[in-house]
Amino acid sequence: QVQLVESGGGLVQAGGSLRLSCAASGRTFSSYAMGWFRQAPGKEREFVAVIRGSAGNTYYADSVKGRFTISRDNAKNTVYLQMNSLKPEDTAVYYCAAAPGYYSSSYYYGSDTYGYWGQGTQVTVSS
């Protein structure tokens, strides 16, 4: 069982930065892959980034690669999304999610793999 709470969203100008945090409960946190997804109004939820639970391998959507960095601190049961060089098209509700850590990497691009979701935090990037 994992419960997730996101924080750190807000309003920022294009080119600025934000760091999202996701605090997790659960004694097996380190065994989960942790992902970030986002959803803009009228659009489908899309994959942003994921970090594996053991070796910490990371994977990113092409749209954020080079600008966003996902990381985790297992001792603090927290996963982060550092967002730099933000663009208006990054505006969305960002969700933290947890999934079992034993799947092949390609599975983590899909939201169906994740069984636990946070409530979401709004990120708005103005031009």
Salt bridges, closest charged atoms under 4 A:
GLU46 OE2 - ARG38 NE 2.66
ASP62 OD1 - LYS65 NZ 3.29
ASP90 OD1 - ARG38 NH1 2.90
ASP90 OD2 - ARG67 NH1 2.76
